Amino acid sequence: MNFNVKNNKLNRIAFWGCGGEGIYYVAKYFYYQNKFCVGYDLKQTKYTKRLEKLGIKVINKNPKKLRNIDLVVYSNAIPLKVVEGVLKINPGVKFVDLGTFYNQTVNDFESKKLPTFEVKAFKKSGIAPLYNLKLNCDEVFIGVTGTNGKTTTCEILYSIFKNAGYKTCLVSTISAKIGDKQLKTGLHTTTPSGTKLYKIIKKGKKSECKYYIIETTSQGLAMKRLAGLKFDYAVFTNVTNEHLDYHKTYKKYLKAKSKLITENLKNNGTVVLNVDDKGSYKYLANIAKKFVTYGINKKADFIGSNINEDCGVSFTCNKNTYKLNIYGVYNVYNALACVAVAKLEKIGSAKIQQGFFKVKQVKGRMHVIKNNPFKVVVDFAHTPDALEKALVWAKNNTENKVLCVFGCAGGRYVKKRKEMGKIASILSDKVILTAEDPRYEKLKDINDQIQHGFNKDNLNKLIRFDDDSKNVKVRKDAIKKALSIAKKGDSVIICGKGHEESMNFGGKEYQWSDIEQTTKLIKKL
């Protein structure tokens, strides 16, 4: 859809969900074009107050019959069924989601298709602030993407450069760090908005950071949250089926990931590829102008061998031996990607090992809470690939039985539920299903779909906690059950939430931390 105001005569615009940051900046973009603007949001926020200060009327309810409105830009957080209901009673009005609109507008800006007055509004509104960054030639930007392993890879890279004596800025799912200072980036955060990222990078520049390590997600790339930022390195961990609720197909998901190369990599930038990742390697290698490879099973520029698990994991790469203090053979891949970047930046093996040594625990990633008399681990595994790797690790490092607590998120890729049920039923001795952000779906329905992955012989392994009326207590009860039946030599692995600090029931966020709540339950037991 072409959103050129002159051609489509879009003079009266409504902004649905204007209490969010993204819609707020789009509203400012139209306001600075002198268009008629009106906002809708159920709650009053700092952004609705700012719009009202500009003189934009904000109505505290969902829109119904819209009179004299040409275009509605709505938040991607609004359920599709609700949007379709309003769209039906307003057949002559154009509706566009924030992501689509933002993508189109940024593309038009980059290709110089916007008329002069829109360019001025684009810059003045702050709709894409990363274009305004003035970077130094010695600053190095590293973007890390993939389905699994992004956060761990970012944390390891941060540790390597920081312990090599460089001021380093990190932006990951868990948090942001500038030197030793830690900043939170919010609940359920992946790649922050361009505005938040701009502020963090500006703080990094003020602290004279040389390295900037940024975790980049498929949705962040697809929605152009990184528009205006160019990377020296694009690091890919792996690309497996996930987020297809948003991208619809694996091909589109992979294409979104590849934007880190096609849209956000410097002309002389280097791509770091996992040669063992069958789904993505050939496609990414074909579009990368310059790349290096890492892997375990195939010939690569940085190849891992002599892998051993003992209080962490050790491996050899190009005649140098390294040791990580975090669990999981799959973390060798993450470490190899880090070795590749560090070596290309002329960091010596001893400094790399020092960086590895300092990474004691990545929050919510194979996070060991208890070792005896049974092991208790919290992990973020919320995809089939990650769950399988976590459970294989648990099986290989458990004397007795593996007890797995997990669920699947509502409003997300549905087809993975059965697959995750199958994986858990095969690799676990006991599976305890519970909530993991049901959102607007019924927890029982989600767990039914997971149970479809179990065959009749494995159903005796299954315990279900389906009562979502209890909100976070339903997950607490499930973890309590697992801990109460665990015996000496068992492993209880709690998957899906990891580092996160809330759970979503019916669109509302409730405070919750697997790590904190599990620790409390262990003390009580």
N, C-alpha and C positions, 0 to 999 in steps of 0.2 A: 504494500500500500504506500502510495506517495503522500507525504504529509506536508508538501509545499503549501504554505498558507495562501499564497497568491493564487495558485491554481485551484485549490479546493475550497477557497473562501472559508477557512476555519477561523472564524472571528470570535466565537463564544465557546469557551472551553470549561468543562467541569472536571475536577480532579477528585477521584474517588479513592479514599484511603490517604488523604493528604496529611495525616498525622505521622506518616512515615517519611524518612529522610529522602528517599528517591523521588517520590511524588512532589515533595516540597520544592526541590530544585527544578523540576519540570514546570511547576506552577510559576516559579520566578522567571523561567525562560520565556514563557508566554506573556507574563506581566510586563517584562521589559520590551515586549513588542507592542505594548499598549492594547492588548486584547482584553475582552471581557472575561474575567475569571471567577469561578465559584468553587469552593471546596466542600467535600463531604467526608466526615469521619465520626465514628461513634464516640470516640474519646477525645478529650482535649489534651494536647501534647505541646511540647516546646515549639514544634514545627507549626501546629495550627495557630498558636499565639503569634508566631513570627509572621505568618501569612495575614493574620488579622491586622497586625501593625502596619503592613504594607497597604492595607485597605481592601484586601480580598475577603469576601464574606465566607465564613465556614459554617456549614449546617451540620449539627450533631445527630445525623441519622443517615441511613442508606438512601440513595436517590430513588425516586419513584417515577412519576410522569415528568419528563424533562421538557420544558417549554423554551423555545428559542436557544437551544444548545446545539452546536455543530459537531462537537467531538467530546467524548469522555475518555480520559486517560485513567485507567484503574490499576490499583496495586496488584501485583502477582500473588499477594497473600490472601486476597479475597477469593473464597471458594467459587469454582467455576459455575456451580449450580445457581448460586446467588446472582452472579453476573448474567447468566442466561435468562434468569427471571426478569431482571430489569431491562435487558436488551429486547425481550419480546414485546414489552409495552412501549418501547421507543424505537420502532422500526426505521425511522428516518434519520436516526442519529448514528454517527460513526463511533464504534467502541474499539479501543486498542489497549492492550496491556502495557504496563510500564517498560518491561524488557524489550518488547518489539519496537515501541516508540523510541526508546533511548538508543537502541541499536541502529535504527534507521537514521536518526538525527546525527549521531556520531559519524556514521558512514558518509552522510551528506556533507558534514563539516570537513572530514578528511579529504574527500574528493572535490572539495570547493564548489559544491552545488548550492550551498545556502546563499541567499542574497545578502548584501552588506548589512542590512538592519538586523537580520537574524544572526549573523556572525557576531555582531556587537552584543546582542542579547545572550548568545551562547557563552561568550567570554565573561560578561558582566554577572550572569546568574550563578556562575560556579558549577554549572551542570556537569562539567568534566574538568575538574581542577588540575589533573595530572599534566595537562598540556602546558600549564603555567610553571612547572618545575624548571628551575635553572640548575642543571647538573654539572658537576665538575668532571673533567676527562679522566681523573684517576679513581672515580667512584665506580664500584663494580656491583651490578645488579644480577641476582641469581633467582630465577623463577623455577619453582618445583611443582610439578603436577603429576597426576596418576590417580588410579582408583584407590590403592592402598599404599601406605608407607610414606605419604607426603610429609606428615608432621614429624615423624621420626627422622627422616632424611634432613629436614630443615633444622631440627634440634642438633643433629650431629654436625652439620655444616657450621652452624653458629658456634658450637663448642670448639671446632677446629680453628676457625679464624680468630675467635676471641682469645684462645689460649696460645695462638701463634703471635699474639701481641697487637692485633688490629682491633680498632673500634668497630663494632659490628652491630647492625640493626636486624632484628628478626620479626617477621609478621607471620604467625601460623594460626592454625585452628585453635590452639590452646590459649595463646596470648601474644602480646608484642613485647619485645625486649630491646632496649637501647643500652648497650653496655651491660651493666649489672642491674639496671632499673627495669622492672617488669610492669607492663600496662595490660589491663584486661581489654579485650575487644568485643565482649558481649556474649549473649546466650546463643547457642546453636550457630556460632559464627564460622563461616568458611573464609572466602576472600572478602575483606571489608569493602565498604563502598569507596568510590574514588575519593570522596571528601575525607573520610577517616584515614585512608591510606596516605593522602596528601599531608595531613596533619602529622602522622607518624614519621613520614620521610623528612618533613621539615624539621622535626625534633631531632631526627638522626643527623641531619646536616648541621644543625646547631651544635651537636656533640662531636662533630667532625668524624662521623663514621665513614669508613672506606667501603665496607661490604654491607649489602642489603640483601637479605634472604627472604623471599616472599613466597608463601604457599599459595598456589593458584588453582582454582577449581574450574570444572567444566562450565558450571553456571555463571561463575564470575567472569570467565572469558567470553561466554556466549552473550552475556548481558553488558559486556564492554566496561566492566568496573575498572579495568586496567588501562582504558583508553588514554593514550598520551604517554604511557610509560614504556620504555624500551629496555630489554634485558641483554646482558652480555652472555648469559648462559640460560638455556632452557633444559631443565632436567626432567626426564620422564621415568617414573618408577615402573608402572604397568598400567594397562587399560583393560579392565574386565567389565562384564555387564553390570551396570549400576546407573542410577538416576535416569532410567528409561521412561519413568513417569513424566519427566521434563523433556528429554531429548527424543523420545519415541523409539528410535532405532540405535543400534550399536554404531552404525556408520555415522550418524549425526553426532553421537556422543564423542566418537573419536575425532570427528572434524572440529568439534568445539574445543577439544583438548589441543588440537593442532594449531589453533589460533595463537598459541604461545610462540609458535614458529612464524606463522604467516603474517601476523599482525603486531606482535609484541617483542620480536627479536631484532637486535641491531643488525645492520647489513653484514658486519663482520663477526656476528655472534656465533657461539658454538652450541650445538645440540648434544646432549648426553643421553644415549639410548640404551635400554635394556635389550640386548640381543636375544635373550631367551623368551621375551614376551611375544609369543606367536601372533597375537591379535593385532598388535600395533607396530611392531618393528619395521616391516617392509614399507608400510604406508608412510610412516614418519621419516624413514631413511630416504625415501623418494622425494620428499618435499624439503628436506634439510640441505642447505648449501654446504655446510661444514658440520661434521659430527664425529664424535668418538663413541665407542661402545664399551659396555661392561656386561659381565655375565658369569655363569658357572658352568653351564653345559655345552656352550659353543665357543668357538674361537672369538676372542674379543680383545680390544686394546687394554682393558683392565679386567683380568680374569681371576676369579676366586677359586682356590683349591685348598686341599688339606684342612677341610672344615671340621671343627671339633666343638662340641657343646660340653662345657664344664664351668659352672658358675658364670654363665654368659656364653659367648661364642667367639672362637678364634678362627683365623683363616690366613692363607698366604695369597698375596697379590704381587705379581711381577717381582718375585724373589724377596719380598718383604713380608714379615709376619705381623699381623695386627690382632688385637683382642678388644672385644666390646664387653662391657659389663651388663648388657641387656640381653634378655633371652630371645630365642627364636632363630633357627637357621635362615629363615627368610630375611632376617635383618642383615644378613651378609650382602644381599642385593642393595639395600639402602646404604650400607657402608661403602660398597664398591662405587656407587654413584658419587659419594662424597670424596673418595680417594681420587676419582677422575677429575673432579672440579679442583680439588686442592692441588693436585700435581700440575694441572694446567696453569694454576696461579703460583707455581714455583714454591709450594710449601713442602718441606722435607718430610720424610717418613717418620722421623722421631717426633716432629711437631704434630703430625696427623695422629700418631698413637697417643700423644698427650691429650689431644682433643677427644679421642675415643674414650680414654680413661676417665675423663671428667664427666662423661654422660653416665650417671649412675642409674637414673630412672626417668623415663619419659612419661609424664602424667597420663594415666589411663591407657598406656600401651604396654601390655604384658606387665602390669603393675602388681608386683607381688606384695600382698598385705600380710601374709602369714605363711610360714614354712612347716611348722610342726604343731601337733602330731599329723595334721593334714595341711596341704597347700591350698591357699586361697589367692586367686589372681583376678584382677579386673582388667578387661581389654575392650577396646573400642570396636572390635570386629562386628560389623553390621552389614557385611556383604558375604555372599557365598564363598568367595575366594579367601577372604580374611578369616571367616569362621572356620573353614577347613584347615587353614594354616595354624590357627590358634589351637584347634583340637588335636591336630597331628602332633604339635609340640607337647601338649598336655599328655597325650597318650604315650609319647616317647620318654616323658620325664615323670611318670607316675608309677609307683610300685603296685598300687591296687586299682581303684575305680576312678573314672572321670565323671564328674557331675557338672552338667552344663546348664546355666541359667541364661535365658535369652528371650527375645521377642522380635517383632518387626514393626517398624514405624508405620503409622497411618498416613494416607495421602502420598505415599511413595511407591516405588516400583513394586507392583503386586506379584509379578511372576517369580520373583526371587524367594518368596515365602515358602513355597513347596520345596524348592531346591535346598533351602537352608534347613528345612525340617528333615529332609533326606540325609543331608550331611551330618546333622546332629544325631540322628537316630543310629547311624552306622558307627560314628566315632566316639559316642558317649555311652556310658553305662546307665546313666539316668539323665533325663532331659526335663527341665522344669521351665515351662512356658509362662511368660508374664508380659507386662506392659513395657513398651519402648516408644513413648510418644504416640499414643493412638490417634491423637488429634481429633478429627471429626468422625472417625470410624469406631465401630463397636469392637472392643477388645476380643470378645468371643469370636466374632467373624474373622478377625486377623489370625487368631490361634487355630481356628478351624482350617484355614488355608495352609498354615504351617504343618498341621497334623496330616494333611494330605500327602506329605512327603514320607510318612511312616508306613511301613507295610504291617500286616497283621502280627507278624512275629516280633516286631519291635514296639508295639503299642504298650506292652507291659513296662517299658522304660519311661513312659510319659506321665508327668504330673502337670496339671494345668491350674493356673490362677487367672480367672477370667473376669473377676468382678471389678470393672473400671469405675464403679460408683465410689470405690474407696480411694480413688486417685492414686497418689504415690504409694499408699499403704499396700496396694496390690503387688508392687515390686518388692517392697520391704518384706512382705509375708513370704514371697517366693525365695528370696535370699535366705531368710530365716529358716525356711524348710530345708534348703540345701545344706546349710551349716549344721542343722540339727541331726541330719542323717549321715553326715560325712564321718568316716572312720579313719583310723590310723593308716597312713600311706595313700589316702585318696587325694584327688585334686578337685577343688571347686573352682570352675572358671565362669566368671560373670561377664557376659558379653553385651555389646550394643550401645552402652552409654559412655564408657571410658571416662574422659575428663569432664564431661558436661555437668552443668550445675542446675539443670531444671528438667522437668518433664511436662509435655503438653497433653492436656486432656480437654477436649472440646474447644480447642483454640486458646485455652488459658494456660499460662506457664506456672507450674508449681515448683517450688524450690526442692531440689533433689541432687544428691551426689552419691554415686555408687561407692566411691572410695570412703567417704565419711560415714555413710550409713552402715556399710559392711564392717568397718572398723568398730563402730559402736556395738553392733550386734555380736561381734566376736568377743568383745569385753564382757558383755552381759552373759554370754553362754559359758 
